Every structure is written in structure tokens, then in C-alpha cells.
Amino acid sequence: MSDRCVGVQIGPASFVDEGVDAVLDTLQQRVGVNVVFLGTVSWLGLKIGRSISWKLDGWPDHGVPEPLEVQGGSYLAHHPEFYRSTSVTNFRAPDEAMRGRDILEMVIPGARERGMKVIPELMEPLFKYAGHGSANTVQIPNLVQLMEVDYLGRISGAPCLEHPDYRGWWHALIEDHCRSYDIDGIMWCNERRSPLDQLVTGMAPGCFCPHCLASMDRAGVDAEAARRACAALHDYFRNARAGERFTDGALITGLRVLLDNPEFLLLERHWVERNKDLDRELYGLVKWCDPALEFGLNVWNRNHFNPFRKAQWPWAETKDYADWVKPITYQHQSGGIYINEMTQLHASLLRDLAPAELTPIMYRILGLDEAPWDELLGVGMSPASYVGGQCRDTIEALDGELPVLMGVGVDAPRSSPDQAACTPEIVYESVHAAYGAGAAGVIYSPNYASMKLTNLDGGARALAELGI
């Protein structure tokens, strides 16, 4: 983005509940927003509905203070011509308030009148994502035919990214957005767990569906050797999490099993590259439709909280398939996110080390400088060190070649009453930290429907002081 970006992520519910003009006026005049990142297709309440943490956080000071059971789907008109190469064709949201309406057609005219950009926000996975207010059911006929298969041969809970119908559906969705609407670009978020991620959390890794087997074969990965390696590592992680005693300790034993089964590393590398290939494909597709459209990456905070993912997902390579990046740094929520991430490792590979003992060392490894383990949940992460630090690190890793838009958390959903809550001062300090570290903009996240205007006022105050 060439201009300073002050964006907000927002879903259909806010515009239905409060009215398009009222929301856009509030965002522009009170908050200072000039870019609307609009959720258009999702089955996750966090993206499309009202607050999913109202029991802990209360209702915001705008909108409708009542729970909303979203069924999810596409909040756009159906354009069948884009979906002829995929079996996924029946996915319009059946939610009564949006039936027969198109959220982009509703919002774009008013945004254009106010000189605001509109960028649809899309995230993978779309379904059954823990902590994101997933819809109870997904009403897509035959979706089960597209699911991953774990190494044991069991149908898993997410569609396979290698299945041509599912991958083709993403291609169709992006083309539909780019060709059917007067948008300014796409923000894409990829938060799918790799086979190693699955193992660490106690899951049986995959995928070993026919399409993945063919993909492995093309890449020279021995699928049956990879399956045996998955079995050995799955046994280790299950035993470690169950408390089995290891003569050489959990870490050494885990490394031994991994090094004895190098085929798993080949599988993991292949999976990660194919996952990144989807990002690259969508970037190219957007540019094919219109080179002037922006393609921005909304990047998972696990990529800087997990040492394996930080090694696997370096910022520098995104210069080849993004116009800008948005690191997710939801400062008040991030203490809990970090603890959840590390708890999984401390249940297995790091089982013999106390979290409080390892935390200062892990901070050094990950480039963090935050509160001690026992305080982290309650205080969250510091806007200056965390938001500012991640911004500086990202700019340096990108050699200053891509704009960095910092994802500033505003009332990101909490999972515990002991978890730090958002305040105007946190937002104020985060905006100052982002711009002070060289950010090209900020994006208030994850969803306006849960944000208190009084907290957003903190950001507006910082913008005024910065002259933005």
C-alpha cells in the first residue's frame, strides 16, 4: 500500500445490525479507518458474526447485544460461471438476515463515496476451527468427499488442500471476488496445521488421500516410508503426553525417533511447500485478473511463537508472492496464545523442563522480551516490545521491500477471565509502537463486531498525535 493504511477487519453482521452508512461513518469519522477488510466467505463466527466471547468480555458499545448463531457460507451473490471446474457449488449462507443479499454490493458504494478502500478478507481453514466460533454444521453437499485422510486411513476433519475440487474452489472464490466486484485487493490468511503441528497436539498426521499420495510420488517422497515414520512419531508423542518415562528424557528420545525416521521430515517439507504453493497460486491468480489489485498476507502469530514454524515460514520469501504483509500481534490476547503454544511442547518434547524455567531461553530463541511465564496470561504482551519488536523484525527480514501493516488486537476474544483484557491505552500504545517501528499502517483485528469503540478511541488518539 502506497498510502498510510488504517484498516479494520469486519464481518457482515455489523453492517446488518447497524446499517452500512452508520458503520462506515463511525469507522471513518471516529476511528480514522480508510480501508475496510471485509469478511465475505466463512463458517467461523469470529469472522462473520457478533462477539464470540461476550460471556467473558461483555457486549461492545455498539451493535446488537445478543448472541448470533451464524450458519456461515458465502455472503455474496452466486456467480455459477466461476465454479464449473469444482464440485463445490452450493455454499451460499442460509442466515436469514443475509438471505438474498450481497455484502460487497451493500458496502462498496458507501465506501467509495467516502474514499475508503474495500479488501475482502479470506482465511483457510474455513470450517471447524477451534476458538473461532465455528458453525455447528457445514451445509455443503458431499464436502466429506474432499476430506484429509490421516496415516491410519481415517477420514479427518478438514478438506485436503491437494484435492483438486477443494483447491479449485479456492481458485474460483478468488477469481469471483476479483472479477465480479470493484475491490482493491485480497487479504489472504493461511492457518492450516502441518503434519508436525498435528503430532505435537496429539493428532494423527496426514494427509494420505489419493491426491496427496500422487503429489508425494511426483515430489519423490516415499509415501509408505512416510506412513511408517508417522506411526513411529505418533507413538512417541502419545507416549510422551501420557507421561511415559524415557531413559534419555523426552527431548532426546523425540529427536532420536525423528532422526531415525527422516522420511517424516521429507513429508513435512513437502506439505509445507505445497501449502505455500497455494499462497503463490492465489497471488498469481489475483494479478492475472487485475495487476492493480493488491494481494496481502495475513500471517499467523504461531509463525513467530513456535520455533519450528518460525524456521519453516521465513518472511523473506513472501517478497515473491505478496504486496504487503500483516503480522498478527494481538497484544492483550497473545500471552494466552503463547502459553497455549508452549503448553503443547511442554506436554511432549519439552516435558522435562518447567515452563517458567525455559521461558527466558525461548524468548531469546524467538526474539521476544515479555513477562515471565507466571505473569504472562494476566498482563499479555507489551505493545512496545511485542508489536514494535515484531514490526522491526519483519521489516528487517523483508529488507524493507514490502510494506508491513501491523495487526493490532482490539478486543480479540479471550478464553479465560484471568487473561489480559483490551484497554484504550493498549490500543493507543500499539499504534504508536507500530508506526514508531516503521509500519506502513495498522489493521484493527480480528472483528469490529467485538470491538469496543472506547478502545478504538485509543487508536484514534494515537493517530491524531502522529498526524495520520
C-alpha positions in Angstrom: 0.0 0.0 0.0 1.4 3.4 -1.0 -0.7 5.4 1.4 -0.8 5.0 5.2 -3.3 2.3 5.9 -5.7 2.4 8.9 -7.8 -0.7 8.4 -10.3 -2.7 10.3 -11.5 -6.3 9.9 -15.2 -6.5 9.9 -17.9 -9.1 9.1 -21.4 -9.0 7.6 -23.1 -9.0 11.0 -22.0 -5.4 11.8 -23.4 -3.9 8.6 -26.7 -5.8 9.0 -27.1 -4.9 12.7 -26.1 -1.2 12.5 -26.6 -0.2 8.9 -23.9 0.4 6.2 -23.8 4.2 6.4 -23.7 4.3 10.2 -20.8 1.8 10.4 -18.8 3.5 7.7 -19.3 6.9 9.2 -18.2 5.7 12.6 -15.2 3.9 11.2 -14.1 6.9 9.2 -15.0 9.8 11.4 -14.4 8.4 14.9 -11.8 5.7 14.3 -9.9 7.1 11.3 -10.3 4.0 9.1 -9.6 4.3 5.4 -9.6 0.5 4.5 -12.3 -2.0 5.2 -11.2 -5.6 5.3 -14.5 -7.4 4.9 -15.2 -11.0 5.7 -17.2 -12.4 2.8 -17.0 -16.2 2.9 -16.6 -18.1 6.2 -18.2 -20.6 8.6 -16.4 -19.0 11.6 -18.3 -16.7 14.0 -15.1 -14.8 14.7 -15.1 -13.7 11.1 -18.7 -13.1 10.2 -20.8 -12.9 13.4 -21.1 -10.9 16.6 -18.8 -11.3 19.6 -17.9 -14.9 20.4 -16.5 -14.0 23.8 -19.3 -11.9 25.2 -19.7 -14.0 28.3 -16.2 -13.0 29.3 -15.9 -9.6 27.8 -19.4 -8.3 27.8 -21.0 -6.7 24.7 -19.3 -3.9 22.9 -20.8 -0.4 23.0 -22.4 -0.7 19.5 -24.3 -3.3 17.6 -26.9 -5.8 18.9 -26.1 -7.2 22.4 -27.5 -10.7 21.7 -25.8 -13.9 20.6 -26.0 -14.7 16.9 -25.9 -18.3 15.7 -24.4 -17.9 12.3 -24.6 -20.9 9.9 -21.9 -19.5 7.6 -21.1 -19.7 4.0 -20.8 -17.1 1.2 -22.3 -13.7 1.9 -22.1 -12.9 -1.8 -24.4 -13.4 -4.8 -23.8 -16.7 -6.6 -21.9 -16.5 -9.8 -22.0 -20.1 -11.2 -19.8 -19.4 -14.1 -16.7 -19.3 -11.9 -17.4 -22.7 -10.3 -17.7 -25.1 -13.2 -14.4 -26.8 -12.5 -15.2 -27.7 -8.9 -17.9 -29.8 -7.3 -18.3 -27.2 -4.5 -21.1 -25.1 -5.9 -23.8 -24.9 -3.2 -22.4 -22.8 -0.4 -24.4 -19.5 0.0 -25.0 -18.6 3.6 -28.6 -19.5 4.7 -28.5 -17.0 7.5 -31.9 -15.3 7.5 -30.6 -11.7 7.9 -28.4 -12.0 4.8 -30.6 -14.2 2.6 -30.6 -12.9 -0.9 -28.2 -10.1 -0.1 -24.6 -9.5 -1.2 -22.3 -7.9 1.4 -19.9 -6.5 -1.1 -22.7 -4.9 -3.2 -24.0 -3.5 0.1 -20.7 -2.0 1.3 -18.7 -0.9 -1.8 -20.9 2.0 -2.9 -20.8 3.7 0.5 -17.1 3.1 0.9 -16.4 4.6 -2.5 -18.4 7.7 -1.6 -16.2 8.2 1.4 -12.9 7.4 -0.4 -12.4 4.2 1.5 -10.8 1.0 0.1 -12.5 -2.4 0.3 -10.4 -5.5 0.6 -12.2 -8.9 1.1 -10.6 -11.0 3.9 -10.4 -14.7 3.4 -8.9 -17.4 5.6 -8.1 -21.1 5.4 -9.3 -23.1 7.2 -12.9 -22.2 6.6 -14.5 -24.8 8.8 -14.4 -26.3 12.3 -11.6 -24.1 13.7 -11.4 -24.3 17.5 -11.6 -21.0 19.2 -13.1 -19.2 16.2 -16.8 -19.8 16.8 -17.2 -22.5 14.3 -20.7 -23.1 12.9 -22.2 -26.3 14.2 -22.8 -27.7 10.7 -21.4 -27.1 7.3 -24.2 -27.4 4.7 -22.1 -28.2 1.6 -23.2 -31.4 -0.1 -20.5 -34.0 -0.4 -17.9 -32.0 1.4 -16.9 -35.2 3.2 -15.6 -36.5 -0.2 -12.8 -33.8 -0.1 -11.5 -34.5 3.4 -8.0 -35.3 4.5 -7.1 -38.9 5.4 -4.7 -39.5 8.3 -1.9 -42.0 8.2 -4.2 -44.6 9.8 -6.6 -44.3 6.9 -9.3 -42.4 8.8 -11.2 -39.5 7.3 -10.1 -36.4 9.1 -11.9 -33.1 9.9 -10.7 -30.7 7.3 -10.8 -30.7 3.5 -7.5 -31.6 1.8 -5.6 -28.8 0.1 -4.4 -31.2 -2.5 -7.9 -32.3 -3.5 -8.4 -30.7 -6.9 -12.0 -29.8 -6.1 -11.1 -28.0 -2.9 -8.0 -26.3 -4.3 -10.0 -25.4 -7.4 -12.8 -24.0 -5.2 -10.3 -21.5 -3.7 -9.1 -20.5 -7.2 -12.8 -20.0 -8.1 -13.5 -18.0 -5.0 -10.6 -15.6 -5.6 -11.4 -15.1 -9.2 -15.1 -14.5 -8.4 -14.1 -11.8 -5.9 -11.6 -10.1 -8.3 -13.8 -10.2 -11.5 -17.2 -9.6 -10.0 -16.6 -6.6 -7.7 -14.9 -3.2 -7.6 -12.5 -4.2 -4.8 -9.0 -3.0 -4.1 -7.4 -6.4 -3.5 -7.5 -9.6 -1.3 -6.2 -10.3 2.2 -5.3 -14.0 2.5 -4.7 -15.8 5.7 -3.4 -19.4 5.7 -3.6 -21.1 9.2 -3.6 -24.8 8.3 -1.6 -27.1 10.6 1.2 -29.2 9.2 1.9 -32.9 9.9 4.4 -31.8 12.6 1.8 -29.4 14.1 -0.7 -32.2 14.2 1.7 -34.6 16.0 2.7 -32.0 18.7 -1.0 -31.5 19.5 -1.6 -35.3 19.8 -3.3 -35.8 16.4 -2.6 -38.5 13.9 -0.9 -36.7 11.0 -1.9 -36.7 7.3 -2.8 -36.4 4.6 -2.6 -39.7 2.8 -5.6 -39.4 0.4 -5.1 -40.5 -3.2 -4.3 -36.9 -4.3 -1.6 -36.5 -1.6 -0.1 -39.9 -2.5 0.2 -38.8 -6.1 1.7 -35.5 -5.0 4.2 -37.2 -2.8 5.1 -39.5 -5.7 5.7 -36.6 -8.0 8.0 -35.0 -5.4 10.0 -38.2 -4.8 8.6 -38.8 -1.3 8.2 -42.5 -0.4 4.6 -42.5 0.9 4.8 -45.8 2.6 8.0 -44.9 4.3 6.4 -41.6 5.4 3.4 -43.5 6.7 5.7 -45.7 8.9 7.5 -42.6 10.1 4.2 -41.0 11.1 3.3 -44.2 13.0 6.6 -44.1 15.0 6.4 -40.4 15.8 2.7 -40.6 16.7 3.5 -43.4 19.1 6.3 -41.2 20.7 4.1 -38.1 21.1 1.2 -40.1 22.5 3.5 -41.8 25.0 5.2 -38.5 25.9 1.8 -36.8 26.5 0.7 -39.8 28.6 3.7 -39.4 30.9 5.8 -42.4 29.9 9.3 -42.4 31.4 12.1 -42.1 28.9 15.6 -43.1 30.0 17.2 -40.3 28.0 14.5 -37.8 28.6 11.7 -36.6 26.3 13.6 -34.3 24.1 16.5 -36.7 23.3 14.1 -39.5 22.8 11.9 -37.4 20.5 14.9 -36.3 18.4 16.1 -39.9 18.2 12.7 -41.0 16.8 12.7 -38.1 14.3 16.2 -38.8 13.1 15.6 -42.5 12.8 12.6 -41.6 10.6 13.9 -39.0 8.2 11.0 -39.7 5.8 8.8 -37.7 8.1 11.0 -34.6 7.5 10.6 -35.1 3.8 6.8 -35.4 4.2 6.8 -32.3 6.4 8.9 -30.3 3.9 6.7 -31.4 1.0 3.5 -30.5 2.9 4.8 -27.0 3.8 5.9 -26.3 0.3 2.6 -27.3 -1.2 0.8 -25.2 1.4 2.9 -22.2 0.3 2.2 -23.1 -3.3 -1.4 -22.3 -2.6 -0.5 -18.8 -1.4 1.6 -18.3 -4.6 -1.2 -19.6 -6.8 -3.7 -17.2 -5.4 -1.2 -14.3 -5.7 -0.8 -15.1 -9.4 -4.5 -15.5 -9.9 -5.2 -12.1 -8.4 -2.6 -10.5 -10.6 -3.9 -12.3 -13.7 -7.4 -10.9 -13.0 -6.1 -7.4 -12.5 -2.4 -6.4 -11.9 -3.5 -3.3 -10.0 -5.2 -5.4 -7.3 -3.3 -5.9 -4.0 -2.5 -9.3 -2.5 -1.7 -9.1 1.2 -0.8 -11.9 3.6 -2.4 -12.0 7.0 0.2 -14.1 8.8 -0.5 -16.4 11.7 1.0 -15.5 15.1 2.1 -19.1 15.6 4.7 -18.4 13.0 6.6 -16.3 15.5 5.6 -18.2 18.6 6.6 -21.7 17.5 10.3 -22.3 16.8 9.5 -25.0 14.2 7.1 -22.7 12.3 9.4 -19.7 12.5 12.1 -21.8 10.8 9.7 -23.1 8.2 8.0 -19.8 7.3 10.7 -17.1 6.8 9.4 -13.6 5.9 11.9 -13.0 3.1 10.3 -15.5 0.7 7.0 -13.7 0.9 8.5 -10.9 -1.2 7.8 -13.1 -4.2 4.1 -13.5 -3.6 2.7 -10.6 -1.6 2.3 -6.9 -2.0 2.3 -6.4 1.8 2.2 -8.4 5.0 0.2 -8.2 8.2 1.8 -9.9 11.2 -0.9 -10.9 13.7 0.1 -9.3 17.0 -3.0 -9.2 19.2 -1.0 -8.0 22.3 -3.6 -8.4 25.1 -4.6 -11.9 23.9 -1.1 -13.0 22.9 0.1 -14.1 26.4 -2.6 -16.7 26.3 -1.8 -17.7 22.8 1.9 -18.1 23.6 1.1 -20.2 26.7 -1.2 -22.5 24.7 1.5 -22.9 22.1 4.2 -23.7 24.6 2.0 -25.9 26.7 1.7 -28.3 23.7 5.5 -28.5 23.5 5.9 -28.9 27.3 3.5 -31.8 27.1 5.9 -33.7 24.9 9.3 -32.7 23.6 9.9 -30.2 26.4 8.2 -32.2 29.1 11.3 -32.3 31.4 11.6 -28.5 31.6 9.4 -26.3 33.7 7.7 -23.6 31.6 8.9 -20.8 33.9 12.5 -22.2 33.6 12.5 -22.3 29.8 10.6 -19.1 29.0 13.5 -16.7 29.2 15.5 -19.0 26.9 12.6 -19.5 24.5 12.2 -15.7 24.4 15.8 -15.4 23.3 15.3 -18.0 20.6 12.1 -16.4 19.3 13.3 -12.8 19.6 10.7 -11.9 22.3 11.1 -9.9 25.5 8.0 -10.3 27.5 6.6 -11.0 31.0 7.6 -14.2 32.9 5.5 -17.3 32.3 3.5 -17.0 35.6 2.5 -13.4 34.8 2.1 -13.6 31.0 -1.6 -14.6 30.8 -2.7 -11.8 33.1 -0.6 -9.0 31.6 -0.4 -10.0 27.9 2.4 -8.8 25.8 3.8 -5.3 25.7 2.8 -3.1 22.8 6.3 -1.5 22.7 8.3 -4.7 22.8 5.9 -7.1 21.1 4.1 -5.0 18.5 7.0 -2.7 17.9 9.5 -5.6 18.1 7.7 -7.8 15.6 7.3 -4.9 13.2 11.0 -4.1 13.3 11.9 -7.8 12.8 9.6 -8.2 9.9 10.8 -5.0 8.1 14.4 -6.2 8.6 13.6 -9.7 7.3 11.9 -8.3 4.3 14.8 -5.9 3.6 12.3 -3.1 3.7 11.0 -4.2 0.3 7.3 -4.9 1.4 5.0 -2.6 3.4 4.3 -4.0 6.9 0.8 -3.5 8.2 0.6 -4.4 11.9 -2.4 -6.4 13.1 -3.3 -4.6 16.3 -5.6 -6.5 18.5 -8.8 -4.8 19.7 -10.9 -6.9 22.0 -9.6 -10.1 20.5 -11.6 -12.9 22.1 -10.3 -14.2 25.5 -10.6 -17.8 26.6 -10.2 -17.2 30.4 -11.3 -14.5 32.9 -7.7 -14.3 34.0 -6.5 -13.3 30.5 -5.5 -9.7 29.9 -8.3 -7.6 28.6 -8.0 -4.9 26.0 -8.0 -1.2 27.0 -7.8 2.1 25.2 -4.2 2.6 26.5 -3.2 -0.8 25.0 -4.5 0.2 21.6 -3.0 3.7 21.9 0.4 2.3 22.7 0.2 -0.4 20.0 -0.5 2.2 17.3 2.4 4.3 18.5 4.7 1.2 18.6 3.7 0.1 15.1 4.3 3.5 13.4 7.4 4.1 15.6 8.9 0.9 14.3 8.3 1.8 10.7 4.9 0.2 9.9 3.1 1.3 6.8 -0.2 1.0 8.6 -2.3 -0.8 11.2 -5.2 -3.1 10.9 -7.5 -3.3 13.9 -8.4 -7.0 14.3 -9.9 -9.6 14.5 -13.5 -8.3 14.0 -15.2 -4.9 14.6 -18.3 -6.7 15.9 -16.4 -7.4 19.2 -14.5 -4.1 19.5 -15.5 -1.5 22.0 -15.5 2.0 20.4 -13.9 3.3 23.6 -10.9 1.0 23.0 -10.7 2.1 19.3 -10.7 5.7 20.6 -7.2 4.9 22.0 -6.0 4.2 18.5 -7.7 7.3 17.1 -5.9 9.4 19.8 -2.5 7.9 18.7 -3.3 8.6 15.0 -4.1 12.2 15.8 -0.8 12.6 17.6 1.0 11.1 14.7 -0.7 13.3 12.2 -2.3 10.4 10.4 
